[in-house]
Amino acid sequence: MGQRIKNNFQKRFGDHIHVIYAEHSTVTEKEILKTRLCEAIAMVLSGILGREPTQRELLGIDDLSRIKKRK
């Protein structure tokens, strides 16, 4: 990332994002974490796009940089 992008990211999110990884977790815990992570990614993309992302967009098949936000 360029310096300007890093500065903007730091100003907007700064100390608001914290990631804590468990040292040991069960299969069930890992599955729950994966599910929550997928839901979070879908919510972020929904906020950016202004609509629910399609399955192809979530999987990275369709290029999101060319899609315009709907109002």
Order of alpha helices (4+ residues) and beta strands (2+ residues): alpha-alpha-alpha
